[in-house]
Amino acid sequence: MTAKKPGKKPQPSQKKGKKAPVPLKKSTGGSVLKNIFRWKKLYHFIEYDPDKHGSLVDVTIPDGFNKVDEYWIEDGRSLVYIVNNQKENVLELSLYEPAMTEFEYELLERIFADMRDILILSDDDLQKDRKRLLYEKMFSLLDEYGIIISQKTLFKLQYFLIRNFLGWGRLDAFMKDENLEDISCDGHLIPLFLYHRKYRNIKTNVIFDEETLNKLAITLAQRSGKHISTGSPIIDATLPGGSRLQLTFGSEVTTRGSSFTIRKFMSDPMSPIDLLNFGTFSIDELVYFWISIENNKSLLFIGGTASGKTTSLNAVSLFIPPMSKIVSIEDTREITLYHENWIASLSRESVIETGVKISMFDLLKAAMRQRPEYIIVGEVRGVEANTLFQAMNTGHTTFSTMHAGSVDAAIHRLESEPLNVPRNMLQALNIMSIQAQVFEGHTRMRRSLEIVEIAGIDPARGNVMVNTVFEWDPIKDFFTYTGRSKVYAEIMTHRGWSKEQMDAEIAARKSVIEALVAQDVHHYIEVSRIFHFYYIDPQIVLSNIGDLRSVLK
C-alpha cells in the first residue's frame, strides 16, 4: 500500500508565534457535543481500551478475496486478515490499521512537522515514560491549534504518533507479530513479503513508493547504528531488540530499488522443552545432549538455511553448568543464555576510515586468553574455524553451527578453503547434529535428521570414522537410538560409572524433562534454573519431581 501523500498544510496566521487553527467542520462529521475534548480543560493521559472504546479498524475485503483467518496484533488497532486470492488461488496477508479521514491525515502531518520544534527535552522530561511524554507534547500542540476533536480521532492520532516516533512506521505491526519469522522487501512498488510460521511465504497488501522506501532504509540503518548511502549501499546489522537486518540502498546494487530482509529475533529464546514439544528432538536426544555438555563434549550443528541450527545451539547451551565461564562470539547477536559468568562478544565492521575492524577471528583469539570453559561461536564460515578446532584440541569445549547438508558435506567443507581445518584436528569434535526443515503435507517442521559422533581417523585409509547415535524415521516421525555411543562410553570411563549407574543417570534426567513437559515449565529461565539446581544437588530436583516450580521459589 503506497503511503498517502500529505495534503496542503494549514498556513500560519499573520500573528507572530501563533498557528492558524485547523478547520473544525471537517473534524466532527456531525454532532460535536459528544466525546469532545478541549485540551486546556483536559490535560491528562487517556489510555485507549478496546473493550471500552471499541475497534478503531474498519475492514472491507475486496471482491475476489475470501477470508481464511484473522488475528489482532494490537487489540482494536492493528488487525491481520489471511485471505484467499480467488483469481490466483494463493493466500495473501492484509494488514488493517485505523483509517484516517482527510482532515485527520492533515492534522497528523501537521503534528509530525511541529513535533520537531517542541520535542526539546528538559531534565524532568527525561525521567518520564516516552509514550506519556509524546502524548503530552501532542496535547500541547492541539491546545495551541485551538481545535476540538472526537475521542476516536484522538485515539487514532495516539496510535500513529507512537507507531511512527517510537515504533517502525509501516513495519511496526509486522515487527510485533510473533507469527512472523522474516520480513522481506524486494524493492519499491513491490508488495512486502513475509515468512509466516503457519502460512509460510505470503504476500501482503503493504507497498512502499521509492521515496518512502529510501527513508525507511536510512531509518533502519541509523537505528542499528550503521550508515548507509549510495557510496556504501550494503550493510548487515542488528536492530534494537536483536533482529537481524540485511539492507541494500538505492538501485545500483539491487536494480528494483532499496531492499531489506529482517530475520526476527525472539525476545525469549526456545528452551530444550520447547524443541521437544515441537518435535525437533526426542527426549532421549535431549538427555544425551545434557549429559554430553555437562561432561565437556564439543558440538557442531549443521544444516541448511532456516533449519533451526542457531535455535538448537542456544537451547542446548542451557545445559551448561551454572558457574562455568562462557564466551560467545557472533556477527549478529542471537545467543541468549541465563548465565551470569558469560561474555557475549560481537564482531564489528570499521565505522570510520581510522576505525579498527574486529572480526570473529580476532574475538576468538581474544577468547582463548580469557580462560573460558565453553566457547560458543554463532557460525563458522572462515579462518576462525581453524582456531576453533585448535581450541577444541587444547581442551576447550566449543559449540558452533555451520551450513552443510550432511556429515560428509560438513567434513569436506571444513577441510576446504577458506576453513582449512586439518583432518587430524577433526577428532577433537565429539558430536554433530544434522538438522533440516521438512514438510508433512503443507506443515513445516524442523527435525534433527541424525546425531553422529566423530569416532576417529581410520589408520588404514585416513578417512574420518563416524558413529550414528540417533536417527529420524520420516515415515513414522520417530527418533531411534542405535544403542551404541562412544560419548557415553567415554563418560562412563571418566566418571567411573558402571553400565547400571549410567542407565540410572539417564533415567533420572529423563524423568526431570518429562516432568517439565507435563507441568508446562518451558520458559528458558525457569528451565535453566531447574538444570542448575540439578547440577548442584540432583536430589533437590528429584525429591520435588511432582512440583518442579516449588524448587524455583
Summary of the structure (lengths in Angstrom):
residues: 553
radius of gyration: 28.2
end to end distance: 50.5
largest distance: 95.7
contacts: 1636
relative contact order: 0.07
helix: 36%
strand: 23%
